[in-house]
Amino acid sequence: MSGSKIIILLTVISASFDLTKAISCTVEKSRLTGECKFITDCPEVLMAYQKLKERPTICDSKTRTICCPMKLARTTTTEKTTTTREEPPSRISVKKCREYGKLIYEKQTLSNPVIGEPPIEKILSKCNHEVVKLIVGGTEASDREFPHMALIGFGEGKPEDYQCGGSLISEQWILSAAHCLNAAGSTANFAKLGYIIRNIETSNTYTYQISERISHPNYDSRFADDDIALFKLQQPAVLNSYVIPICLPDKELLTTKNAIATGYGKTGFVDDVSDVLMKVVIEYFNRDTCDSAFEGTGRFSNRQINWDKTVCAGSNNKSGDTCNVS
């Protein structure tokens, strides 16, 4: 296949949600009282969905949370029933994910219509992520839909110098591709966060200087092996509803059939690079399908894929993919 290689950073989206504040709910089928959680944090519901195809009770479609029945601990020495408390997370990534989840909520104080009663406090979700079933060919992302996305700039940081994407994973670190360390003979020097349009500065666009660049030690540019890099910002990013680090997966299990790819790459073989953030739904493929797809495709021809560190995803529709491999 002819043409230049185009890569858009692929990220598996994890919705932000404030799990430090329990939200009660009722399971539709059993009428049991529960709490809103991610399905991966509720083993019973996850197992029922995977093995029995039982559909969970949805709490919030935007944050993709479900109603998880409360666990009751029975004791033999007393008739008293107590509710078990969830152990605090031990991994830093889980702790930070819960912390970042608070950023999508905004507290609003409203006057109480009842005279003499205190004001009413309302919690509003500022998350603008849209749950989509299928996007063919890519479409523009909404404002604040992917607040982790970053645009990497080279040289003097002119609009045309921003040629790579990345994901903010903490206040000061961006996960990107190793081939993005250098472009057109220049080093990655800048990162834009927030509401990003390549050639326009807005009040919600934040530009930071990159102070450190770390490439994966096993990166091989010939085959794009271990094409991973980290960029450190010179100063911590200011977090708000426009800038929120993405939650890193806590488990290896992928429970979905699709992923959302986001980036500023070309939307076609002859199109210009997009000035706005684009998104496209792509599907995961099994090993056999992936192997056959790469047969006879240039530098990947007849080359064994290392499945221990590879996720194969793409589109059967030619207009809905992230890469053109030559």
C-alpha positions as CSV (number, residue, x, y, z in Angstrom):
1,M,0.0,0.0,0.0
2,S,1.4,3.3,-1.0
3,G,1.4,6.6,0.9
4,S,2.9,8.1,4.1
5,K,2.4,6.6,7.5
6,I,-0.1,8.5,9.6
7,I,-0.4,7.7,13.3
8,I,-2.9,9.0,15.7
9,L,-2.4,8.2,19.4
10,L,-4.9,5.5,20.4
11,T,-6.3,5.7,23.9
12,V,-8.8,3.6,25.6
13,I,-11.1,6.0,27.2
14,S,-11.8,5.7,30.9
15,A,-14.6,8.1,32.1
16,S,-13.8,10.3,35.0
17,F,-16.1,9.8,38.0
18,D,-15.9,10.8,41.6
19,L,-15.8,7.5,43.5
20,T,-14.9,9.1,46.8
21,K,-18.5,10.3,47.2
22,A,-20.9,7.3,47.2
23,I,-24.0,7.7,45.1
24,S,-26.9,5.4,46.0
25,C,-29.0,3.5,43.5
26,T,-31.4,0.6,43.1
27,V,-30.8,-2.5,41.1
28,E,-33.8,-2.8,38.7
29,K,-34.1,-6.6,38.7
30,S,-33.5,-7.4,42.4
31,R,-34.6,-4.0,43.8
32,L,-31.5,-4.2,46.0
33,T,-29.9,-1.0,47.2
34,G,-26.5,-0.3,45.7
35,E,-23.8,2.3,44.9
36,C,-22.8,3.7,41.5
37,K,-19.5,2.3,40.4
38,F,-17.5,1.4,37.3
39,I,-18.3,-2.2,36.2
40,T,-14.7,-3.2,36.7
41,D,-15.1,-2.3,40.4
42,C,-18.1,-4.6,40.8
43,P,-17.0,-8.2,40.2
44,E,-20.4,-9.7,40.7
45,V,-22.1,-7.6,38.0
46,L,-19.1,-7.9,35.7
47,M,-19.2,-11.7,35.9
48,A,-22.9,-11.8,35.4
49,Y,-22.6,-9.6,32.3
50,Q,-19.7,-11.7,30.8
51,K,-21.0,-15.2,31.5
52,L,-24.8,-14.8,31.7
53,K,-25.2,-11.7,29.5
54,E,-27.2,-10.0,32.2
55,R,-27.5,-6.3,31.5
56,P,-26.5,-4.1,34.5
57,T,-28.5,-1.2,35.8
58,I,-27.0,2.0,34.4
59,C,-26.4,4.9,36.8
60,D,-25.0,7.4,34.3
61,S,-24.4,6.7,30.6
62,K,-21.9,9.6,30.3
63,T,-19.6,8.3,33.1
64,R,-20.5,4.7,32.2
65,T,-21.2,3.7,35.8
66,I,-23.6,0.9,36.9
67,C,-25.5,0.1,40.1
68,C,-23.4,-2.3,42.2
69,P,-25.4,-4.1,45.0
70,M,-24.2,-3.4,48.5
71,K,-22.1,-6.2,50.1
72,L,-23.4,-7.4,53.4
73,A,-21.1,-9.1,55.8
74,R,-22.6,-11.8,58.1
75,T,-21.0,-12.8,61.4
76,T,-21.5,-15.9,63.4
77,T,-21.0,-14.3,66.8
78,T,-23.7,-11.6,66.5
79,E,-27.0,-11.1,64.7
80,K,-25.9,-7.6,63.7
81,T,-25.4,-7.1,60.0
82,T,-22.7,-4.7,59.0
83,T,-21.8,-3.2,55.6
84,T,-18.2,-4.0,54.5
85,R,-16.1,-1.0,53.6
86,E,-14.1,-1.0,50.5
87,E,-10.3,-1.1,51.1
88,P,-8.6,2.1,50.0
89,P,-6.7,1.7,46.7
90,S,-3.0,0.9,47.1
91,R,-1.8,1.9,43.6
92,I,-1.0,5.5,43.0
93,S,-2.8,5.5,39.6
94,V,-6.1,4.4,41.2
95,K,-5.8,7.0,43.9
96,K,-5.1,9.8,41.4
97,C,-7.9,8.6,39.1
98,R,-10.4,9.1,41.9
99,E,-8.9,12.5,42.7
100,Y,-9.0,13.6,39.1
101,G,-12.6,12.5,38.9
102,K,-13.7,15.3,41.1
103,L,-12.7,17.8,38.4
104,I,-15.7,17.0,36.2
105,Y,-18.1,18.2,38.9
106,E,-19.1,21.7,39.8
107,K,-21.0,22.8,42.9
108,Q,-23.8,25.2,42.3
109,T,-25.7,27.0,45.1
110,L,-29.3,27.8,44.4
111,S,-31.7,29.9,46.5
112,N,-34.3,27.8,48.4
113,P,-37.9,28.5,47.3
114,V,-39.0,27.8,50.9
115,I,-38.6,30.9,53.1
116,G,-36.2,30.4,56.0
117,E,-34.6,27.3,54.6
118,P,-30.9,27.1,53.7
119,P,-29.7,27.4,50.1
120,I,-29.8,24.2,47.9
121,E,-26.5,22.8,46.8
122,K,-26.5,21.1,43.4
123,I,-23.7,19.0,41.9
124,L,-23.4,19.5,38.2
125,S,-21.4,17.2,35.9
126,K,-19.2,19.1,33.5
127,C,-18.2,16.0,31.6
128,N,-18.9,16.4,27.9
129,H,-18.0,12.9,26.8
130,E,-20.6,11.5,24.4
131,V,-21.3,7.7,24.5
132,V,-21.2,6.7,20.8
133,K,-21.9,3.4,19.3
134,L,-20.2,3.9,15.9
135,I,-18.4,6.7,14.1
136,V,-17.4,6.0,10.5
137,G,-14.6,8.1,8.9
138,G,-14.1,10.2,12.0
139,T,-15.8,13.3,13.3
140,E,-14.9,16.4,15.3
141,A,-14.7,15.9,19.1
142,S,-16.9,18.0,21.3
143,D,-15.6,20.7,23.6
144,R,-14.2,19.1,26.8
145,E,-15.0,15.6,25.5
146,F,-11.4,14.4,25.8
147,P,-9.7,16.7,28.4
148,H,-6.6,14.5,28.6
149,M,-5.6,15.2,25.0
150,A,-2.4,17.1,24.3
151,L,-0.8,18.5,21.1
152,I,2.9,18.3,20.9
153,G,4.9,21.1,19.2
154,F,8.4,21.3,17.7
155,G,10.8,24.1,16.9
156,E,9.5,27.5,17.8
157,G,6.0,26.2,18.5
158,K,4.3,27.8,15.5
159,P,0.8,26.4,14.6
160,E,2.3,24.3,11.8
161,D,5.0,23.0,14.2
162,Y,2.4,21.0,16.2
163,Q,2.6,17.6,14.6
164,C,2.0,15.0,17.3
165,G,-0.6,14.1,19.9
166,G,-0.4,12.7,23.4
167,S,-2.4,12.0,26.6
168,L,-1.9,13.8,29.9
169,I,-1.5,11.1,32.6
170,S,-0.6,13.3,35.6
171,E,-0.2,17.0,36.3
172,Q,3.3,17.0,34.8
173,W,3.6,14.0,32.4
174,I,2.3,13.3,28.9
175,L,2.2,9.8,27.3
176,S,3.0,10.0,23.6
177,A,4.9,8.0,20.9
178,A,8.6,7.7,20.7
179,H,8.6,8.8,17.0
180,C,7.3,12.1,18.4
181,L,10.5,13.0,20.1
182,N,11.8,14.6,16.9
183,A,10.0,15.9,13.8
184,A,11.4,17.7,10.8
185,G,14.8,17.9,12.4
186,S,13.5,19.5,15.6
187,T,12.9,18.3,19.1
188,A,9.5,18.2,20.9
189,N,9.5,21.5,22.9
190,F,5.9,22.4,23.6
191,A,2.6,20.9,24.7
192,K,-0.8,22.4,24.4
193,L,-3.7,21.3,26.7
194,G,-7.3,22.3,27.1
195,Y,-9.5,23.5,24.3
196,I,-7.2,23.1,21.3
197,I,-7.5,24.4,17.8
198,R,-4.2,24.1,16.1
199,N,-4.0,27.7,14.7
200,I,-6.1,29.5,17.3
201,E,-5.4,30.5,21.0
202,T,-8.5,30.5,23.2
203,S,-8.9,31.4,26.9
204,N,-9.0,27.7,27.6
205,T,-5.8,26.8,25.7
206,Y,-2.8,26.2,27.9
207,T,0.8,26.0,26.5
208,Y,3.6,24.4,28.5
209,Q,7.3,23.9,27.7
210,I,8.6,20.4,27.7
211,S,11.6,20.0,30.0
212,E,12.3,16.2,29.7
213,R,11.9,13.5,27.1
214,I,12.1,9.8,27.8
215,S,11.9,7.2,25.0
216,H,11.2,3.5,25.6
217,P,14.7,1.9,25.7
218,N,13.6,-0.8,23.2
219,Y,12.1,1.5,20.7
220,D,12.8,0.4,17.1
221,S,11.9,2.9,14.5
222,R,12.1,0.3,11.7
223,F,9.1,-1.6,12.9
224,A,7.6,0.9,15.4
225,D,8.2,-1.5,18.2
226,D,7.8,0.0,21.7
227,D,6.8,3.3,20.2
228,I,6.2,4.9,23.5
229,A,7.6,8.1,25.1
230,L,7.0,10.3,28.1
231,F,7.2,14.1,28.1
232,K,7.6,16.1,31.3
233,L,6.2,19.6,31.5
234,Q,8.4,22.3,32.9
235,Q,5.7,23.0,35.5
236,P,2.6,21.2,36.6
237,A,-0.5,21.7,34.5
238,V,-3.4,23.6,35.9
239,L,-6.3,21.2,36.1
240,N,-9.9,22.2,35.4
241,S,-12.8,20.9,33.4
242,Y,-10.8,21.4,30.2
243,V,-7.6,19.7,31.4
244,I,-8.0,16.4,33.2
245,P,-5.4,13.5,33.2
246,I,-6.8,10.2,31.7
247,C,-7.3,7.3,34.1
248,L,-4.7,4.6,33.4
249,P,-6.2,1.0,33.2
250,D,-6.0,-0.7,36.6
251,K,-6.5,-4.1,35.2
252,E,-5.3,-5.8,32.0
253,L,-8.9,-7.1,31.2
254,L,-10.5,-5.3,28.2
255,T,-14.3,-5.7,28.6
256,T,-15.3,-3.8,25.5
257,K,-15.2,-4.7,21.8
258,N,-14.5,-1.1,20.7
259,A,-12.1,1.7,21.5
260,I,-12.1,5.4,20.6
261,A,-9.1,6.8,18.8
262,T,-8.5,10.5,19.1
263,G,-6.0,12.8,17.4
264,Y,-5.1,15.6,14.9
265,G,-3.9,13.3,12.1
266,K,-5.0,13.3,8.5
267,T,-8.6,12.2,7.9
268,G,-7.8,10.7,4.5
269,F,-5.0,9.8,2.2
270,V,-4.8,13.2,0.5
271,D,-6.3,15.4,3.3
272,D,-4.4,18.0,5.3
273,V,-3.7,17.5,9.0
274,S,-6.8,18.4,11.0
275,D,-6.8,21.6,13.0
276,V,-9.4,20.3,15.5
277,L,-9.4,17.2,17.6
278,M,-11.0,14.2,15.7
279,K,-12.4,11.0,17.1
280,V,-13.3,7.6,15.6
281,V,-14.6,4.3,17.0
282,I,-12.4,1.4,16.1
283,E,-12.8,-2.3,16.9
284,Y,-10.5,-4.9,18.4
285,F,-9.4,-7.7,16.2
286,N,-8.2,-11.2,17.1
287,R,-4.7,-12.4,16.3
288,D,-5.6,-14.2,13.0
289,T,-7.4,-11.2,11.6
290,C,-4.5,-8.9,12.5
291,D,-1.9,-11.2,11.1
292,S,-3.7,-11.6,7.8
293,A,-4.2,-7.8,7.6
294,F,-0.5,-7.1,7.8
295,E,0.5,-9.8,5.3
296,G,2.5,-8.2,2.4
297,T,2.2,-4.6,3.8
298,G,5.7,-3.2,3.4
299,R,8.0,-3.2,6.5
300,F,5.4,-5.3,8.5
301,S,5.3,-8.1,5.9
302,N,5.9,-11.6,7.2
303,R,6.9,-10.3,10.6
304,Q,5.7,-11.9,13.8
305,I,3.7,-9.6,16.1
306,N,4.6,-9.7,19.8
307,W,1.2,-10.3,21.3
308,D,2.4,-9.8,24.9
309,K,2.5,-6.0,24.3
310,T,0.2,-5.5,21.3
311,V,-3.4,-4.5,21.0
312,C,-4.8,-5.0,17.4
313,A,-7.5,-2.5,16.5
314,G,-8.8,-0.8,13.4
315,S,-11.7,-0.6,11.1
316,N,-13.1,-2.8,8.3
317,N,-14.3,0.5,6.7
318,K,-11.4,2.2,4.8
319,S,-12.6,5.6,5.9
320,G,-12.6,4.8,9.6
321,D,-9.1,4.0,10.7
322,T,-6.1,5.7,12.3
323,C,-3.2,4.5,10.3
324,N,-2.1,4.1,6.7
325,V,0.8,1.6,6.7
326,S,3.3,1.7,3.9
